[in-house]
Structure formats: structure tokens, C-alpha cells
Amino acid sequence: MAKLAGVSGSTASLAFSGGSISSATRERVLTAARELNYSGPDPRARSLRQGRSGIVGVIIEDRVLNSFRDPMTLAALDGISQELGEGSGLLLLTATGDGESTIQSAVFDAAIFMGCSPHLARSIEIMRQRNVPMVAIEGQAFDGVLAVNIDNRHASAELAALVHTLGHRRLATVTLPLTSVRERAQLTDELVKTATTAVSLDRLLGARQVFANLGGIVAAGSSSDEGFAAGMELLSRPAEERPTAILAQSDLLAVGVIRAAEALALVVPRDVTVVGFDGARIEGFTDHDLTTVRQPATEKGRAAGSAVTALLAGETPGDVSLSSVLHVGSTSGPPAG
């Protein structure tokens, strides 16, 4: 092909890689390539020469279907892609306990862990064996793993303090999963002691700084359906026993709880205050302005992407800590009576 174009092999390679050659020379090379039905150098060979694949592995904690229903996951992925820029790709992998072999064998230059999976420790051990640079978004602290965190505990305590100031004393929470078991369950001391998911535990401990004995339900995932089921269970109790306020650990869960309240003919916030966490834009949820904590989801993705870029460049960036903002909407108010 280079011979047909009348150029050297290195010049032909520059034509495909976007190197510095004249537009006339590049067009001559590409014309020759079309005549020979040649689509360009094998990217696998280029990766071997460079010692890089150009791919960053992003390990998520749940099934891809569930993860893509979560607006916080999508925002973080968008932030990662913004920082990696052109020439880099994202490979999505799951750490649900069944994908260990994939994590071990897949080709990528660096790993970003999202969602602080209960299987995080094992995944990190595999990455260490592969000598792959690692960044964890909201995970437990591990040596050699750069951390990108938000103030989950502090923000949850601030949100709980707001509810306390409003006068609520009979509360319940709907938490995100605390362990790898994705089943709805009563929140018990045993579950808290065995918790392996940092985000859920930090948000619970933050709320318990204000309401020490806060109980409730552990959801099977972050979805409005799970919030609805938990809300129906909590709000179907007799009036003198049901909570006057519910602290949901995600906005999707909070939306489900509000839907349950409406199904039971309860008015939010007159009969029950409902607060969330995330600051997500949820389609179809226009009847209420949710009281919540707005977390910097896109920014934490960008911070992870920036950290990976620096690590691959041989730099040693430090951990990143981002702050959330309390938003007081129309779903919180004083208890009735």
C-alpha cells in the first residue's frame, strides 16, 4: 500500500494515526488503501508496540441493566469519559461475584471501581497481581488505590439534623444494600455489623449521629420499585406507629416511598416527610421538589478520569474528597399535630 502511494512505510502509518503529514500525502495514502481494500493497521499490533490498549476498565457493582437505570451511575460515567477524552475507551465490567475471571483476563490499562462493591477487596487483589493502576469511587480505603470520595456521612447527618429540627422523632430509613445479598430485609444490628458496602454504611451512620436507634428497611437496590415496596411496609402501620418521616438513601428510593404514601392516601409532607440523597433528575417526578442532598456525581467521575490519566502518565496524584449540598424542597415539613 505504501509502495502504491509512493511513500515510506512510516509515512503511511502517520496517515492512519493522524500524525503530522500534509493533507495531500494523507489523501494519497488513503486513496491507495481504498484501492487495496486496506482498512489500516491492526490496533492489537499497535497496542503491543505501545504497551497500552487505550482502554480503561470500569467495574460496576450491579448488573449493567440496573446500573444504567441509576442516573448517578450515568453521570459518573459521563464524567469519566469527559476526562479520558479521544483515543481512550471504556470497558464496563461487573463485580457481582460471577465476573472474577473476566476482570482477571480482560485487556485494559487501568481500573476504576464504581459503587464500592462488596467484592471490591477481591477485585483489587486481582488488579494488584496484574500491576494495574486503580481508582475507587466511594470505596473502602485500600493501600495503593487512589480514592475519590464524597462526604456521605457528613451530608447524611446534615439531612437528618434538618428533619430533627422540624420536630420529627418517629423515623425510619430505607437504605441501599449493605452487603452482596440483594434482598429486601429489615435493618438489624447484625446486618450493620456485617456491612461491606461503604456508601450505605456511611449514610446510615451519618443519620444515626442524629437518630441513634434509627431503624427501617434495607432495599434490594436503588429503584423506585424498591422504595415503593419499602414505603408500603413502613406506612401501612397504624397511624400512631408509622414514621412521621422517612430518610431514603437515594432519590429513586425516595420517589418510590412518596408513591407508596400517595397510594395509601397520605399527603407529603403533611402526613409524612420524605427525604432522599443524590440530587438526581428523575423523569416523570414533577409533583414534588424533593428535599435531598445533591452530590457531585459528574465531578466525581471527572476526578476519577483525571486521576487515571495522571497515573498512566507516571504521576502520583492524591486522594480526592468532594462535598455535597443540602437542598430543602417541598417534601419535608413538621409532623402533623
C-alpha positions as a Markdown table, in Angstrom:
| # | Residue | x | y | z |
|---|---|---|---|---|
| 1 | Met | 0.0 | 0.0 | 0.0 |
| 2 | Ala | 2.9 | 2.4 | 0.8 |
| 3 | Lys | 4.5 | 1.5 | -2.5 |
| 4 | Leu | 1.3 | 2.2 | -4.4 |
| 5 | Ala | 1.0 | 5.6 | -2.7 |
| 6 | Gly | 4.7 | 6.4 | -3.4 |
| 7 | Val | 5.5 | 6.9 | 0.3 |
| 8 | Ser | 7.6 | 5.2 | 3.0 |
| 9 | Gly | 6.0 | 2.8 | 5.5 |
| 10 | Ser | 6.4 | 5.2 | 8.3 |
| 11 | Thr | 4.6 | 8.0 | 6.4 |
| 12 | Ala | 1.8 | 5.6 | 5.6 |
| 13 | Ser | 1.5 | 4.8 | 9.3 |
| 14 | Leu | 1.3 | 8.5 | 10.1 |
| 15 | Ala | -1.6 | 8.9 | 7.6 |
| 16 | Phe | -3.7 | 6.4 | 9.7 |
| 17 | Ser | -2.6 | 7.6 | 13.1 |
| 18 | Gly | -3.3 | 11.3 | 12.5 |
| 19 | Gly | 0.4 | 12.2 | 12.5 |
| 20 | Ser | 2.0 | 15.3 | 11.1 |
| 21 | Ile | 2.0 | 15.0 | 7.3 |
| 22 | Ser | 0.5 | 17.1 | 4.5 |
| 23 | Ser | -3.2 | 16.7 | 3.6 |
| 24 | Ala | -2.2 | 15.8 | 0.0 |
| 25 | Thr | 0.1 | 13.0 | 1.2 |
| 26 | Arg | -2.5 | 11.7 | 3.6 |
| 27 | Glu | -5.2 | 11.6 | 0.9 |
| 28 | Arg | -2.8 | 9.8 | -1.5 |
| 29 | Val | -2.2 | 7.1 | 1.2 |
| 30 | Leu | -5.9 | 6.7 | 1.9 |
| 31 | Thr | -6.7 | 6.5 | -1.8 |
| 32 | Ala | -4.2 | 3.7 | -2.2 |
| 33 | Ala | -5.7 | 2.0 | 0.9 |
| 34 | Arg | -9.2 | 2.1 | -0.6 |
| 35 | Glu | -7.9 | 0.6 | -3.9 |
| 36 | Leu | -6.3 | -2.3 | -2.0 |
| 37 | Asn | -9.3 | -2.6 | 0.4 |
| 38 | Tyr | -7.0 | -2.0 | 3.3 |
| 39 | Ser | -8.6 | -0.6 | 6.5 |
| 40 | Gly | -5.5 | 0.4 | 8.4 |
| 41 | Pro | -3.0 | -1.1 | 10.9 |
| 42 | Asp | -4.2 | -3.8 | 13.3 |
| 43 | Pro | -5.0 | -2.0 | 16.6 |
| 44 | Arg | -3.8 | -5.0 | 18.5 |
| 45 | Ala | -0.4 | -4.8 | 17.0 |
| 46 | Arg | -0.3 | -1.1 | 17.8 |
| 47 | Ser | -1.2 | -1.8 | 21.4 |
| 48 | Leu | 1.6 | -4.3 | 21.7 |
| 49 | Arg | 4.1 | -1.8 | 20.3 |
| 50 | Gln | 2.9 | 1.0 | 22.7 |
| 51 | Gly | 2.4 | -1.3 | 25.7 |
| 52 | Arg | -1.1 | 0.2 | 26.1 |
| 53 | Ser | -4.5 | -0.8 | 25.0 |
| 54 | Gly | -6.0 | 2.7 | 25.3 |
| 55 | Ile | -8.8 | 1.1 | 27.4 |
| 56 | Val | -9.8 | 1.9 | 31.0 |
| 57 | Gly | -11.8 | -0.8 | 32.8 |
| 58 | Val | -14.8 | 0.5 | 34.8 |
| 59 | Ile | -16.0 | -2.1 | 37.3 |
| 60 | Ile | -19.6 | -1.6 | 38.5 |
| 61 | Glu | -21.2 | -3.3 | 41.4 |
| 62 | Asp | -24.5 | -4.4 | 39.9 |
| 63 | Arg | -25.9 | -5.8 | 36.7 |
| 64 | Val | -25.4 | -3.4 | 33.7 |
| 65 | Leu | -29.2 | -3.1 | 33.3 |
| 66 | Asn | -29.7 | -1.9 | 36.9 |
| 67 | Ser | -26.7 | 0.4 | 36.8 |
| 68 | Phe | -27.9 | 2.1 | 33.7 |
| 69 | Arg | -31.2 | 2.9 | 35.4 |
| 70 | Asp | -29.4 | 4.8 | 38.0 |
| 71 | Pro | -28.8 | 8.5 | 37.0 |
| 72 | Met | -25.9 | 8.8 | 39.4 |
| 73 | Thr | -24.0 | 6.0 | 37.6 |
| 74 | Leu | -24.7 | 7.5 | 34.2 |
| 75 | Ala | -23.5 | 10.9 | 35.4 |
| 76 | Ala | -20.3 | 9.5 | 36.9 |
| 77 | Leu | -19.6 | 7.5 | 33.7 |
| 78 | Asp | -20.1 | 10.7 | 31.7 |
| 79 | Gly | -17.6 | 12.5 | 33.9 |
| 80 | Ile | -15.0 | 9.7 | 33.4 |
| 81 | Ser | -15.4 | 9.8 | 29.6 |
| 82 | Gln | -15.0 | 13.6 | 29.6 |
| 83 | Glu | -11.6 | 13.4 | 31.3 |
| 84 | Leu | -10.3 | 10.4 | 29.3 |
| 85 | Gly | -11.1 | 12.2 | 26.0 |
| 86 | Glu | -10.5 | 10.9 | 22.5 |
| 87 | Gly | -8.3 | 7.9 | 21.9 |
| 88 | Ser | -9.4 | 6.1 | 25.1 |
| 89 | Gly | -12.2 | 3.7 | 25.5 |
| 90 | Leu | -14.3 | 2.4 | 28.5 |
| 91 | Leu | -14.8 | -1.3 | 29.1 |
| 92 | Leu | -17.7 | -2.0 | 31.5 |
| 93 | Leu | -17.2 | -5.0 | 33.8 |
| 94 | Thr | -19.4 | -6.2 | 36.7 |
| 95 | Ala | -18.2 | -7.3 | 40.1 |
| 96 | Thr | -21.3 | -9.2 | 41.2 |
| 97 | Gly | -19.4 | -12.3 | 42.3 |
| 98 | Asp | -19.6 | -14.0 | 38.9 |
| 99 | Gly | -17.3 | -12.0 | 36.8 |
| 100 | Glu | -14.0 | -12.5 | 38.5 |
| 101 | Ser | -12.5 | -14.4 | 35.6 |
| 102 | Thr | -13.5 | -11.5 | 33.2 |
| 103 | Ile | -11.8 | -9.0 | 35.5 |
| 104 | Gln | -8.7 | -11.1 | 35.6 |
| 105 | Ser | -8.4 | -11.6 | 31.8 |
| 106 | Ala | -9.9 | -8.5 | 30.2 |
| 107 | Val | -7.5 | -6.1 | 28.5 |
| 108 | Phe | -7.3 | -2.6 | 30.0 |
| 109 | Asp | -4.6 | -0.2 | 31.2 |
| 110 | Ala | -6.2 | 1.0 | 34.5 |
| 111 | Ala | -9.2 | 0.2 | 36.6 |
| 112 | Ile | -11.9 | 2.4 | 38.1 |
| 113 | Phe | -14.2 | 0.8 | 40.7 |
| 114 | Met | -17.7 | 2.3 | 41.0 |
| 115 | Gly | -20.3 | 1.7 | 43.6 |
| 116 | Cys | -17.9 | 0.2 | 46.3 |
| 117 | Ser | -18.9 | -3.3 | 45.5 |
| 118 | Pro | -18.9 | -5.8 | 48.4 |
| 119 | His | -16.5 | -7.8 | 46.2 |
| 120 | Leu | -14.1 | -4.8 | 46.0 |
| 121 | Ala | -11.3 | -6.4 | 48.1 |
| 122 | Arg | -11.1 | -9.5 | 45.8 |
| 123 | Ser | -11.2 | -7.4 | 42.7 |
| 124 | Ile | -8.4 | -5.2 | 44.0 |
| 125 | Glu | -6.3 | -8.2 | 44.8 |
| 126 | Ile | -6.6 | -9.3 | 41.2 |
| 127 | Met | -5.6 | -5.9 | 39.9 |
| 128 | Arg | -2.6 | -5.9 | 42.2 |
| 129 | Gln | -1.5 | -9.2 | 40.6 |
| 130 | Arg | -1.8 | -7.6 | 37.2 |
| 131 | Asn | 0.0 | -4.4 | 38.3 |
| 132 | Val | -2.8 | -2.3 | 37.1 |
| 133 | Pro | -3.3 | 1.3 | 38.4 |
| 134 | Met | -6.5 | 1.6 | 40.4 |
| 135 | Val | -9.0 | 4.3 | 41.4 |
| 136 | Ala | -12.0 | 3.6 | 43.6 |
| 137 | Ile | -15.1 | 5.9 | 43.7 |
| 138 | Glu | -16.6 | 5.9 | 47.2 |
| 139 | Gly | -15.0 | 2.6 | 48.2 |
| 140 | Gln | -13.3 | 1.5 | 51.4 |
| 141 | Ala | -9.7 | 2.6 | 51.9 |
| 142 | Phe | -7.1 | 0.3 | 50.3 |
| 143 | Asp | -3.3 | 0.7 | 50.1 |
| 144 | Gly | -2.2 | 1.6 | 46.6 |
| 145 | Val | -5.7 | 2.5 | 45.5 |
| 146 | Leu | -6.5 | 6.2 | 44.8 |
| 147 | Ala | -9.8 | 7.2 | 46.4 |
| 148 | Val | -12.4 | 9.6 | 45.1 |
| 149 | Asn | -15.0 | 10.2 | 47.8 |
| 150 | Ile | -17.9 | 12.4 | 48.7 |
| 151 | Asp | -19.0 | 13.4 | 52.2 |
| 152 | Asn | -21.7 | 10.7 | 52.6 |
| 153 | Arg | -21.6 | 10.6 | 56.4 |
| 154 | His | -21.5 | 14.3 | 57.0 |
| 155 | Ala | -24.2 | 15.1 | 54.4 |
| 156 | Ser | -26.5 | 12.4 | 55.8 |
| 157 | Ala | -26.0 | 13.8 | 59.3 |
| 158 | Glu | -26.9 | 17.3 | 58.0 |
| 159 | Leu | -30.0 | 15.9 | 56.3 |
| 160 | Ala | -31.1 | 14.1 | 59.5 |
| 161 | Ala | -30.4 | 17.2 | 61.5 |
| 162 | Leu | -32.9 | 19.1 | 59.3 |
| 163 | Val | -35.5 | 16.5 | 59.9 |
| 164 | His | -34.8 | 16.6 | 63.7 |
| 165 | Thr | -35.1 | 20.4 | 63.7 |
| 166 | Leu | -38.5 | 20.1 | 62.0 |
| 167 | Gly | -39.7 | 18.2 | 65.1 |
| 168 | His | -39.7 | 14.6 | 63.9 |
| 169 | Arg | -38.9 | 11.9 | 66.4 |
| 170 | Arg | -40.5 | 8.8 | 64.9 |
| 171 | Leu | -38.4 | 7.9 | 61.9 |
| 172 | Ala | -37.4 | 5.1 | 59.6 |
| 173 | Thr | -34.8 | 4.8 | 56.9 |
| 174 | Val | -34.7 | 2.9 | 53.6 |
| 175 | Thr | -31.1 | 2.0 | 52.9 |
| 176 | Leu | -29.2 | 0.9 | 49.9 |
| 177 | Pro | -28.0 | -2.7 | 50.0 |
| 178 | Leu | -25.5 | -3.2 | 52.9 |
| 179 | Thr | -24.0 | -6.5 | 51.7 |
| 180 | Ser | -23.7 | -8.5 | 48.5 |
| 181 | Val | -27.1 | -10.0 | 49.2 |
| 182 | Arg | -29.6 | -8.1 | 47.1 |
| 183 | Glu | -32.8 | -8.9 | 49.1 |
| 184 | Arg | -35.2 | -6.6 | 50.9 |
| 185 | Ala | -34.8 | -7.0 | 54.6 |
| 186 | Gln | -35.4 | -5.4 | 58.0 |
| 187 | Leu | -32.5 | -3.3 | 59.1 |
| 188 | Thr | -30.9 | -5.1 | 62.0 |
| 189 | Asp | -27.8 | -4.7 | 64.1 |
| 190 | Glu | -26.4 | -7.9 | 62.6 |
| 191 | Leu | -26.7 | -6.6 | 59.1 |
| 192 | Val | -25.0 | -3.3 | 60.1 |
| 193 | Lys | -22.1 | -5.3 | 61.7 |
| 194 | Thr | -21.6 | -7.3 | 58.6 |
| 195 | Ala | -22.0 | -4.4 | 56.2 |
| 196 | Thr | -19.5 | -4.4 | 53.3 |
| 197 | Thr | -20.8 | -1.5 | 51.2 |
| 198 | Ala | -19.2 | 1.8 | 52.3 |
| 199 | Val | -21.8 | 4.2 | 50.8 |
| 200 | Ser | -24.8 | 2.6 | 52.5 |
| 201 | Leu | -23.0 | 2.2 | 55.8 |
| 202 | Asp | -21.6 | 5.8 | 55.8 |
| 203 | Arg | -25.1 | 7.3 | 55.0 |
| 204 | Leu | -26.6 | 5.2 | 57.8 |
| 205 | Leu | -24.0 | 6.1 | 60.4 |
| 206 | Gly | -24.4 | 9.8 | 59.4 |
| 207 | Ala | -28.2 | 9.6 | 60.1 |
| 208 | Arg | -27.6 | 7.7 | 63.3 |
| 209 | Gln | -25.4 | 10.6 | 64.6 |
| 210 | Val | -28.7 | 12.4 | 65.0 |
| 211 | Phe | -31.2 | 9.5 | 65.5 |
| 212 | Ala | -29.1 | 6.9 | 67.3 |
| 213 | Asn | -31.5 | 4.0 | 67.1 |
| 214 | Leu | -32.7 | 4.6 | 63.5 |
| 215 | Gly | -34.3 | 1.5 | 62.0 |
| 216 | Gly | -36.0 | 0.7 | 58.8 |
| 217 | Ile | -35.7 | -1.5 | 55.7 |
| 218 | Val | -32.7 | -2.4 | 53.6 |
| 219 | Ala | -33.7 | -2.2 | 49.9 |
| 220 | Ala | -32.6 | -4.8 | 47.3 |
| 221 | Gly | -31.3 | -2.0 | 45.1 |
| 222 | Ser | -31.7 | 1.7 | 44.2 |
| 223 | Ser | -35.0 | 1.8 | 42.4 |
| 224 | Ser | -38.4 | 3.4 | 42.8 |
| 225 | Asp | -40.0 | 0.0 | 42.9 |
| 226 | Glu | -37.9 | -0.9 | 45.9 |
| 227 | Gly | -38.8 | 2.4 | 47.5 |
| 228 | Phe | -42.4 | 1.7 | 46.9 |
| 229 | Ala | -42.3 | -1.7 | 48.5 |
| 230 | Ala | -40.4 | -0.4 | 51.5 |
| 231 | Gly | -42.7 | 2.6 | 51.8 |
| 232 | Met | -45.8 | 0.4 | 51.7 |
| 233 | Glu | -44.4 | -1.8 | 54.5 |
| 234 | Leu | -43.5 | 1.2 | 56.7 |
| 235 | Leu | -46.5 | 3.4 | 56.1 |
| 236 | Ser | -49.2 | 0.7 | 56.3 |
| 237 | Arg | -48.8 | 0.6 | 60.1 |
| 238 | Pro | -51.3 | 2.2 | 62.4 |
| 239 | Ala | -51.1 | 6.0 | 62.5 |
| 240 | Glu | -49.7 | 6.0 | 66.0 |
| 241 | Glu | -46.9 | 3.6 | 64.9 |
| 242 | Arg | -45.9 | 4.7 | 61.4 |
| 243 | Pro | -43.0 | 7.0 | 61.0 |
| 244 | Thr | -43.6 | 10.7 | 60.5 |
| 245 | Ala | -40.5 | 10.9 | 58.4 |
| 246 | Ile | -38.6 | 8.5 | 56.2 |
| 247 | Leu | -34.9 | 9.0 | 55.2 |
| 248 | Ala | -34.3 | 7.3 | 51.9 |
| 249 | Gln | -30.6 | 6.7 | 50.9 |
| 250 | Ser | -31.2 | 7.6 | 47.2 |
| 251 | Asp | -33.6 | 9.8 | 45.3 |
| 252 | Leu | -35.0 | 6.8 | 43.4 |
| 253 | Leu | -35.9 | 5.1 | 46.7 |
| 254 | Ala | -37.4 | 8.4 | 48.0 |
| 255 | Val | -39.6 | 8.7 | 44.9 |
| 256 | Gly | -40.9 | 5.1 | 45.5 |
| 257 | Val | -41.7 | 6.0 | 49.1 |
| 258 | Ile | -43.7 | 9.0 | 48.0 |
| 259 | Arg | -45.6 | 6.9 | 45.6 |
| 260 | Ala | -46.4 | 4.5 | 48.4 |
| 261 | Ala | -47.6 | 7.3 | 50.6 |
| 262 | Glu | -49.9 | 8.6 | 47.8 |
| 263 | Ala | -51.2 | 5.0 | 47.3 |
| 264 | Leu | -52.2 | 5.0 | 50.9 |
| 265 | Ala | -53.9 | 8.4 | 50.7 |
| 266 | Leu | -51.2 | 10.1 | 52.7 |
| 267 | Val | -50.1 | 13.6 | 51.8 |
| 268 | Val | -46.4 | 14.5 | 51.6 |
| 269 | Pro | -45.2 | 16.3 | 53.7 |
| 270 | Arg | -48.3 | 16.9 | 55.8 |
| 271 | Asp | -48.7 | 13.2 | 56.9 |
| 272 | Val | -45.1 | 12.1 | 56.2 |
| 273 | Thr | -41.8 | 13.8 | 55.4 |
| 274 | Val | -39.7 | 12.0 | 52.8 |
| 275 | Val | -36.1 | 13.0 | 52.0 |
| 276 | Gly | -33.6 | 11.4 | 49.6 |
| 277 | Phe | -30.0 | 11.6 | 48.6 |
| 278 | Asp | -28.3 | 12.3 | 45.2 |
| 279 | Gly | -30.0 | 15.3 | 43.6 |
| 280 | Ala | -31.0 | 13.2 | 40.6 |
| 281 | Arg | -33.2 | 14.4 | 37.8 |
| 282 | Ile | -36.0 | 11.7 | 37.6 |
| 283 | Glu | -38.3 | 11.7 | 34.6 |
| 284 | Gly | -41.9 | 11.9 | 35.4 |
| 285 | Phe | -41.3 | 13.2 | 39.0 |
| 286 | Thr | -42.7 | 16.7 | 38.7 |
| 287 | Asp | -45.3 | 16.8 | 41.5 |
| 288 | His | -42.7 | 17.4 | 44.3 |
| 289 | Asp | -39.5 | 19.3 | 44.8 |
| 290 | Leu | -37.6 | 16.6 | 46.7 |
| 291 | Thr | -35.7 | 17.5 | 49.8 |
| 292 | Thr | -32.3 | 15.8 | 49.3 |
| 293 | Val | -28.6 | 16.0 | 49.2 |
| 294 | Arg | -27.2 | 17.0 | 45.8 |
| 295 | Gln | -24.0 | 15.0 | 45.3 |
| 296 | Pro | -21.4 | 16.0 | 42.7 |
| 297 | Ala | -21.8 | 12.8 | 40.6 |
| 298 | Thr | -20.4 | 14.1 | 37.3 |
| 299 | Glu | -17.5 | 15.7 | 39.2 |
| 300 | Lys | -16.5 | 12.5 | 41.0 |
| 301 | Gly | -16.4 | 10.8 | 37.6 |
| 302 | Arg | -14.2 | 13.5 | 36.2 |
| 303 | Ala | -12.0 | 13.3 | 39.2 |
| 304 | Ala | -11.6 | 9.5 | 38.7 |
| 305 | Gly | -10.9 | 10.0 | 35.0 |
| 306 | Ser | -8.3 | 12.7 | 35.7 |
| 307 | Ala | -6.6 | 10.5 | 38.3 |
| 308 | Val | -6.4 | 7.6 | 35.9 |
| 309 | Thr | -4.9 | 9.8 | 33.3 |
| 310 | Ala | -2.3 | 11.0 | 35.8 |
| 311 | Leu | -1.5 | 7.5 | 37.0 |
| 312 | Leu | -0.9 | 6.3 | 33.5 |
| 313 | Ala | 1.4 | 9.2 | 32.9 |
| 314 | Gly | 3.6 | 8.1 | 35.8 |
| 315 | Glu | 2.3 | 10.8 | 38.1 |
| 316 | Thr | 1.3 | 10.3 | 41.8 |
| 317 | Pro | -2.0 | 12.2 | 42.3 |
| 318 | Gly | -3.5 | 12.3 | 45.8 |
| 319 | Asp | -7.0 | 11.2 | 47.0 |
| 320 | Val | -9.9 | 13.4 | 46.2 |
| 321 | Ser | -12.8 | 14.4 | 48.5 |
| 322 | Leu | -15.8 | 16.2 | 47.2 |
| 323 | Ser | -18.7 | 18.0 | 49.0 |
| 324 | Ser | -22.4 | 17.7 | 48.6 |
| 325 | Val | -25.1 | 20.4 | 49.0 |
| 326 | Leu | -28.3 | 20.1 | 51.1 |
| 327 | His | -31.4 | 21.1 | 49.1 |
| 328 | Val | -34.6 | 21.8 | 51.1 |
| 329 | Gly | -37.6 | 21.2 | 48.9 |
| 330 | Ser | -41.3 | 20.7 | 49.4 |
| 331 | Thr | -41.3 | 17.1 | 50.7 |
| 332 | Ser | -40.2 | 18.0 | 54.2 |
| 333 | Gly | -42.2 | 19.7 | 56.9 |
| 334 | Pro | -43.1 | 19.5 | 60.6 |
| 335 | Pro | -45.1 | 16.4 | 61.8 |
| 336 | Ala | -48.8 | 16.7 | 61.8 |
| 337 | Gly | -50.5 | 17.7 | 65.1 |
